[in-house]
Amino acid sequence: MSTVLGLLLAAGEGRRMGTPKALLYDGQGGSFLLRAVDVLRDGGCASVSVVLGARADEAAALLDGATGPGDAAPRVVRADDWAEGMGASLRAGLRAALDGDATCALVSLVDLPDVGAPVVRRMLDSLGSQKDVLGRASYAGTPGHPVLIGRDHWSGVVESARGDRGARDYLRENPPTLVECGDLATGRDVDTPHQL
């Protein structure tokens, strides 16, 4: 049976933001972290793991009790080497995922405020959830997140993920199927306070 793990990367310290993005709130007081978990669940992910690093205890406390009807709490994965960059978070998340039975991981970022469940659903509906899947959302033709990585690709991604490049090198060598989502979101991340 194919199952999708929602893998949320939320470990960075948010230097330009002035606080870790896992601790951000929108203008209505909604948590970026809790919203991103809900997006993955509502979009069709069977389970969710959240990779934390900077101020991980504070962010993990936000996740306490973050369940919906019938949902398990998100699994917290700690990236002790988070300061290295997104590559460290991705490696930690995929290594932890090896303990489970997911056939693929849908990798998203905590700082994508307009990427909602419809994007996740379109990715899964378009690409499926087999072990060999490799796909990426695009916005007006520009590749972005989320990225759907089948289990067959996890070891290659872990080997290549370094610094802030994440899976970029692996995806250049193994071009993913792009799924256009520009009609659903911009896919832009939030890096500075004025972007909030």
C-alpha positions in Angstrom: 0.0 0.0 0.0 1.3 3.4 -0.9 1.5 6.0 1.8 2.7 9.6 1.8 4.7 11.2 4.6 4.4 15.0 4.8 7.9 16.2 5.7 7.9 19.7 6.9 11.3 21.5 7.1 11.2 24.1 9.9 14.7 24.0 11.5 16.3 27.3 10.5 17.0 30.2 12.8 15.4 32.8 10.4 18.3 35.3 10.5 16.7 37.8 8.1 13.4 37.3 9.9 14.8 37.8 13.3 13.3 34.6 14.7 12.9 31.0 13.6 10.2 30.7 11.0 8.7 27.8 13.0 7.8 30.4 15.7 6.2 32.9 13.3 2.5 34.0 13.4 0.5 35.6 10.6 -1.4 38.9 11.0 -4.4 37.0 12.4 -2.4 35.3 15.1 -2.2 31.9 13.3 0.9 29.9 13.7 2.9 29.3 10.5 4.0 25.9 11.9 0.5 24.6 12.7 -0.9 25.9 9.4 1.8 24.1 7.5 1.1 20.8 9.3 -2.6 21.2 8.6 -1.9 21.9 4.9 0.0 18.6 4.6 -2.7 16.6 6.4 -5.6 18.2 4.6 -3.8 17.7 1.2 -3.7 14.0 1.7 -0.5 13.0 3.6 -1.1 10.0 5.8 1.3 11.3 8.5 3.5 14.3 9.1 7.0 14.7 10.4 8.4 18.2 11.4 12.1 18.8 11.4 13.1 21.3 14.0 16.5 22.8 15.0 16.8 26.4 16.2 14.8 26.9 19.4 13.4 23.4 18.8 11.9 23.1 22.3 9.7 26.2 21.8 8.6 25.0 18.4 7.9 21.5 19.6 5.7 22.9 22.4 3.5 24.5 19.7 2.9 21.0 18.2 1.7 19.5 21.5 -1.9 18.6 20.9 -1.7 19.5 17.2 -4.1 16.8 16.1 -7.4 16.8 14.3 -10.1 14.1 14.6 -8.4 10.7 14.0 -5.0 12.4 13.4 -1.8 11.3 15.1 0.4 14.1 16.5 3.1 15.2 14.1 6.4 13.4 14.7 9.2 15.8 15.8 12.6 15.1 14.2 15.5 17.1 15.6 18.3 18.2 13.2 21.2 18.8 15.6 23.3 20.1 12.7 20.5 22.5 11.6 22.9 25.5 11.4 24.5 23.8 8.3 21.4 24.7 6.3 18.4 23.1 4.7 20.4 20.1 3.6 20.9 19.0 7.2 17.1 19.3 7.8 16.3 17.3 4.7 18.8 14.6 5.7 17.5 14.3 9.2 13.9 14.1 8.0 14.5 11.4 5.3 16.7 9.3 7.6 14.0 9.4 10.3 11.4 8.4 7.6 13.3 5.2 6.9 11.9 3.8 10.2 8.4 4.1 8.8 6.5 2.5 5.9 5.9 5.6 3.7 6.5 5.0 0.0 7.2 8.7 -0.6 7.8 12.0 1.2 6.1 15.3 0.2 8.7 17.8 1.4 7.5 21.3 2.2 8.8 24.4 4.0 7.3 26.2 7.0 7.5 29.6 5.3 5.2 29.2 2.4 2.0 31.0 3.6 0.0 30.8 0.4 0.8 27.2 -0.5 -2.3 25.4 0.7 -3.9 21.9 0.7 -5.0 22.2 -2.9 -1.4 22.3 -4.0 -0.6 19.2 -2.0 -3.7 17.4 -3.5 -2.7 18.4 -7.0 0.8 17.1 -6.5 -0.5 13.7 -5.2 -3.3 13.4 -7.7 -0.9 14.2 -10.6 2.1 12.1 -9.5 0.7 9.3 -7.3 2.7 7.9 -4.4 4.9 5.1 -5.7 8.4 4.5 -4.5 10.0 5.8 -7.7 8.1 9.1 -7.9 10.0 12.3 -8.2 8.0 15.5 -8.7 8.0 19.2 -7.9 5.5 22.0 -7.8 6.1 24.8 -10.2 4.6 28.3 -10.2 4.3 30.0 -13.6 7.0 27.6 -14.7 9.4 28.2 -11.9 10.2 25.1 -9.8 9.4 25.4 -6.1 8.0 23.5 -3.1 6.6 21.0 -2.2 8.8 18.3 -3.7 7.5 14.7 -3.8 10.4 12.2 -3.3 9.8 8.5 -3.6 11.6 6.2 -1.2 13.8 4.9 -4.1 15.4 8.4 -4.2 15.9 9.0 -0.5 19.4 7.6 -0.2 20.5 9.7 -3.2 19.0 12.8 -1.8 20.6 12.2 1.6 24.0 11.8 0.0 23.7 15.0 -2.0 22.0 17.3 0.4 24.5 19.9 1.7 24.3 23.4 3.0 21.3 25.4 1.9 21.0 23.6 -1.4 18.7 20.9 0.0 17.9 18.4 -2.9 18.8 20.9 -5.6 21.8 19.0 -6.9 20.0 15.7 -6.9 17.0 17.2 -8.7 19.3 18.7 -11.3 20.8 15.3 -12.0 17.4 13.5 -11.8 14.9 16.0 -13.3 11.6 15.7 -11.5 8.2 15.9 -13.2 6.9 19.5 -12.7 3.3 20.0 -11.6 2.1 23.5 -12.4 0.4 25.1 -9.4 0.6 28.8 -10.3 -3.2 29.0 -10.5 -3.4 27.9 -6.8 -0.5 29.9 -5.2 2.6 32.0 -5.8 4.9 29.5 -3.9 6.9 32.4 -2.5 8.5 32.0 0.8 8.6 34.7 3.5 12.2 35.8 4.5 11.8 39.2 6.1 9.4 40.9 8.5 8.0 43.3 5.9 6.9 40.3 3.8 4.5 39.3 6.6 
